[in-house]
Amino acid sequence: MFAVLKFLKGSSCHQDLVGVSGEVMKYHVWRPDVDLIRHEVCFSFKDLDISCSCRLFSEMGILCSHSLRILNIHCVATIPDKYILKRWTKRVVEDRTVENVCGVASGGWVIQIGRKFQRLVLSSQDNSKAREACEDAFQNAKMKIEAEIGPIFFEDGEQTTDGVIQNPSRSRPKGERNKRLISTIEKKYKYARGRKNYSKYVELNTKAAVQSSVRESVSSMVGSGYLVHPSGGSSSKLVHFNPNEST
């Protein structure tokens, strides 16, 4: 899903071919009216090697929208296998060591053993000796399991008197609503959420004005050119690029 979003984001990008060195083509990729700074993408059609100055693949292992844009314009039908890391695929589950019980994974075992015990209890409910056998089996199983994993506490939600099931001791009168007291944690959560919503409100009101002033400053600084993240070298400084001067 994340890769799909990156592909859709890349479909709105524009690109300029700014240089060719042997089999490697160099592009500047950006989104019009959105990106103030462009990224540099180097692509080799022969080996399908691609790199971007945003370095998303080297940091997260996912191709960025700029790289996907260049692959798309060169009609590369599928992403090369070397750019699909195993940790982002379903195959990563194959390396996980899941403890199996009788050849069944833990989640499936819980469902199966629950059905078996339910069937056993339902079959024994009409016979007193069978019920006693179930209770003895439960106590024996509880003792053996507690010896392995520690104490297990059971909370009886029903009280029985002479075999008659009665209402819980904390039951409220019929028609009365359950009024739950608000905890301190919930109060702090609501307070924090309110502050977060207010900060978003302030951000939306000021973001447009700030972006407009930044765009004006950058436009006056670069003139007819633009700023680019360089793809080569260890320097992270932006480079001023002027198409008129390059020609």
ZAPA-688330 format. One record per residue (C-alpha): residue in one letter; chain; x, y negated, z negated. Coordinates in Angstrom, 2 decimals, m for minus. Layout:
- rest/kette/c1/c2/c3
- a/A/X/Y/Z
...
//
This chain:
- rest/kette/c1/c2/c3
- m/A/0.00/0.00/0.00
- f/A/2.85/m2.40/m0.83
- a/A/4.46/m1.71/2.55
- v/A/1.14/m2.38/4.30
- l/A/0.86/m5.77/2.59
- k/A/4.40/m6.58/3.68
- f/A/3.57/m5.60/7.26
- l/A/0.46/m7.83/7.27
- k/A/2.51/m10.67/5.85
- g/A/5.10/m10.15/8.57
- s/A/2.44/m10.34/11.28
- s/A/1.95/m14.02/10.42
- c/A/5.67/m14.79/10.77
- h/A/7.46/m16.45/13.67
- q/A/10.97/m15.64/14.82
- d/A/13.72/m17.24/16.86
- l/A/16.60/m15.37/18.49
- v/A/19.63/m17.45/17.49
- g/A/22.51/m15.21/18.50
- v/A/23.63/m11.90/20.04
- s/A/26.90/m10.21/19.10
- g/A/27.38/m6.99/21.03
- e/A/24.43/m4.76/20.13
- v/A/23.40/m6.86/17.11
- m/A/20.74/m9.53/17.48
- k/A/20.33/m12.29/14.93
- y/A/16.90/m13.81/14.21
- h/A/15.56/m16.58/12.03
- v/A/12.17/m15.56/10.61
- w/A/9.65/m17.75/8.76
- r/A/5.96/m18.44/8.26
- p/A/4.87/m21.75/9.79
- d/A/3.50/m24.35/7.37
- v/A/4.39/m22.03/4.44
- d/A/8.13/m21.34/4.26
- l/A/10.44/m24.29/3.79
- i/A/13.52/m22.08/4.18
- r/A/13.96/m19.43/6.86
- h/A/15.58/m16.01/6.49
- e/A/18.19/m14.48/8.75
- v/A/17.58/m10.94/10.06
- c/A/20.24/m8.91/11.88
- f/A/18.98/m6.02/14.01
- s/A/20.72/m3.35/16.08
- f/A/18.31/m1.71/18.51
- k/A/20.68/1.21/19.22
- d/A/21.01/2.44/15.63
- l/A/17.85/0.73/14.31
- d/A/19.98/m0.91/11.62
- i/A/18.32/m3.95/10.11
- s/A/19.20/m6.31/7.28
- c/A/17.65/m9.48/5.93
- s/A/19.06/m12.32/3.87
- c/A/16.22/m11.96/1.32
- r/A/17.84/m8.64/0.26
- l/A/14.55/m7.04/m0.74
- f/A/15.61/m3.61/0.50
- s/A/18.95/m3.65/m1.33
- e/A/17.25/m4.70/m4.59
- m/A/13.94/m2.80/m4.49
- g/A/14.32/m0.27/m1.70
- i/A/11.43/m1.67/0.36
- l/A/11.66/m3.34/3.75
- c/A/10.64/m6.98/3.62
- s/A/8.07/m8.69/5.84
- h/A/10.84/m10.35/7.86
- s/A/12.43/m7.03/8.79
- l/A/9.06/m5.47/9.59
- r/A/8.32/m8.41/11.87
- i/A/11.49/m7.79/13.90
- l/A/10.82/m4.04/14.10
- n/A/7.32/m4.83/15.32
- i/A/8.36/m7.16/18.13
- h/A/10.85/m4.53/19.32
- c/A/8.01/m1.95/19.45
- v/A/9.57/0.36/16.86
- a/A/6.65/2.73/16.29
- t/A/7.75/4.19/12.94
- i/A/9.99/2.98/10.16
- p/A/13.37/4.78/10.31
- d/A/13.75/7.51/7.71
- k/A/16.81/5.83/6.20
- y/A/14.58/2.95/5.08
- i/A/11.98/5.20/3.39
- l/A/13.41/6.00/m0.02
- k/A/12.15/9.10/m1.78
- r/A/11.24/7.24/m4.97
- w/A/8.44/5.44/m3.12
- t/A/6.90/8.60/m1.63
- k/A/4.78/11.46/m2.93
- r/A/7.80/13.76/m2.63
- v/A/9.21/12.32/m5.85
- v/A/6.72/14.50/m7.74
- e/A/8.59/17.59/m6.53
- d/A/11.61/16.66/m8.68
- r/A/9.63/16.16/m11.87
- t/A/9.88/18.97/m14.41
- v/A/6.34/19.60/m15.55
- e/A/5.92/22.17/m18.28
- n/A/3.68/24.92/m16.97
- v/A/1.62/27.31/m19.06
- c/A/0.83/30.57/m17.28
- g/A/1.74/28.95/m13.99
- v/A/m0.77/26.08/m14.47
- a/A/0.22/22.43/m15.00
- s/A/m0.64/20.87/m18.36
- g/A/m3.62/18.88/m17.05
- g/A/m5.21/21.90/m15.38
- w/A/m4.45/24.09/m18.38
- v/A/m6.43/21.76/m20.69
- i/A/m9.49/22.07/m18.47
- q/A/m9.23/25.84/m18.13
- i/A/m8.66/26.58/m21.83
- g/A/m11.45/24.18/m22.78
- r/A/m13.89/26.06/m20.56
- k/A/m12.80/29.38/m22.04
- f/A/m13.32/28.25/m25.62
- q/A/m16.64/26.65/m24.75
- r/A/m17.84/29.88/m23.15
- l/A/m16.68/31.86/m26.17
- v/A/m18.47/29.60/m28.67
- l/A/m21.70/29.48/m26.69
- s/A/m21.74/33.25/m26.42
- s/A/m21.28/33.61/m30.21
- q/A/m23.80/31.08/m31.49
- d/A/m26.69/33.57/m31.89
- n/A/m24.72/36.22/m33.82
- s/A/m23.49/35.58/m37.38
- k/A/m20.58/38.02/m37.18
- a/A/m19.49/36.59/m33.86
- r/A/m19.60/33.09/m35.34
- e/A/m17.47/34.20/m38.28
- a/A/m15.00/35.73/m35.85
- c/A/m14.80/32.41/m33.98
- e/A/m14.18/30.49/m37.20
- d/A/m11.47/32.94/m38.30
- a/A/m9.85/32.74/m34.89
- f/A/m9.94/28.93/m35.08
- q/A/m8.25/28.89/m38.49
- n/A/m5.57/31.36/m37.38
- a/A/m4.89/29.38/m34.19
- k/A/m4.78/26.12/m36.17
- m/A/m2.19/27.53/m38.59
- k/A/0.05/28.82/m35.78
- i/A/m0.16/25.58/m33.79
- e/A/0.51/23.40/m36.83
- a/A/3.61/25.49/m37.52
- e/A/4.90/24.46/m34.07
- i/A/3.82/20.82/m33.70
- g/A/2.90/19.65/m37.21
- p/A/m0.38/18.89/m39.03
- i/A/m3.57/18.38/m37.00
- f/A/m6.36/16.38/m38.62
- f/A/m9.99/17.02/m37.73
- e/A/m12.75/14.52/m38.41
- d/A/m16.18/16.07/m38.79
- g/A/m18.77/13.74/m37.31
- e/A/m21.74/15.78/m38.52
- q/A/m22.85/16.97/m41.93
- t/A/m24.70/20.24/m42.29
- t/A/m26.91/21.35/m45.13
- d/A/m28.40/24.85/m45.06
- g/A/m27.69/25.08/m41.35
- v/A/m29.61/21.87/m40.54
- i/A/m27.78/19.22/m38.58
- q/A/m28.23/15.80/m40.16
- n/A/m27.39/12.29/m39.09
- p/A/m23.93/10.88/m39.83
- s/A/m23.55/9.06/m43.12
- r/A/m22.78/5.79/m41.32
- s/A/m25.76/5.90/m38.99
- r/A/m27.68/2.63/m38.65
- p/A/m31.48/2.26/m38.49
- k/A/m33.08/2.77/m35.11
- g/A/m33.20/m0.41/m33.04
- e/A/m30.42/m2.17/m34.96
- r/A/m27.53/m3.30/m32.80
- n/A/m23.99/m2.36/m33.60
- k/A/m22.17/m5.55/m34.64
- r/A/m18.44/m5.12/m34.40
- l/A/m16.16/m7.53/m36.17
- i/A/m13.58/m9.23/m33.95
- s/A/m10.08/m8.19/m34.92
- t/A/m7.13/m10.55/m35.27
- i/A/m5.44/m9.00/m32.24
- e/A/m8.52/m9.61/m30.10
- k/A/m8.70/m13.24/m31.26
- k/A/m5.06/m13.78/m30.34
- y/A/m5.62/m12.09/m26.98
- k/A/m8.56/m14.37/m26.16
- y/A/m6.55/m17.42/m27.23
- a/A/m3.62/m16.38/m25.03
- r/A/m5.94/m15.67/m22.10
- g/A/m7.49/m19.11/m22.49
- r/A/m4.08/m20.76/m22.42
- k/A/m3.16/m18.73/m19.35
- n/A/m6.33/m19.75/m17.51
- y/A/m5.73/m23.38/m18.42
- s/A/m2.15/m23.20/m17.14
- k/A/m3.43/m21.79/m13.84
- y/A/m5.92/m24.65/m13.63
- v/A/m3.16/m27.21/m14.16
- e/A/m0.95/m25.40/m11.67
- l/A/m3.58/m25.49/m8.94
- n/A/m4.13/m29.21/m9.48
- t/A/m0.43/m30.08/m9.35
- k/A/0.95/m27.46/m6.95
- a/A/m0.28/m29.13/m3.78
- a/A/1.17/m32.53/m4.73
- v/A/4.54/m31.04/m5.71
- q/A/4.78/m28.93/m2.56
- s/A/3.95/m31.95/m0.43
- s/A/6.69/m34.04/m2.04
- v/A/9.21/m31.19/m1.67
- r/A/8.32/m30.75/1.99
- e/A/8.84/m34.44/2.62
- s/A/12.21/m34.38/0.86
- v/A/13.37/m31.30/2.78
- s/A/12.13/m32.68/6.09
- s/A/13.96/m35.96/5.60
- m/A/17.11/m34.08/4.60
- v/A/17.26/m31.59/7.49
- g/A/15.93/m33.89/10.19
- s/A/15.21/m31.96/13.37
- g/A/16.78/m28.75/12.00
- y/A/15.94/m26.42/9.12
- l/A/17.53/m24.51/6.24
- v/A/18.42/m20.83/6.50
- h/A/19.45/m18.17/3.98
- p/A/22.72/m16.78/5.42
- s/A/22.83/m13.02/5.90
- g/A/26.60/m12.59/5.85
- g/A/29.17/m13.37/3.19
- s/A/28.87/m13.53/m0.57
- s/A/27.82/m17.18/m0.70
- s/A/24.21/m17.86/m1.62
- k/A/24.24/m21.48/m0.39
- l/A/21.70/m22.53/2.19
- v/A/22.93/m23.36/5.68
- h/A/21.63/m26.25/7.77
- f/A/20.79/m25.08/11.29
- n/A/20.02/m27.42/14.16
- p/A/18.83/m25.73/17.39
- n/A/19.74/m28.80/19.46
- e/A/23.35/m28.71/18.32
- s/A/23.66/m24.92/18.88
- t/A/22.77/m25.29/22.51
//
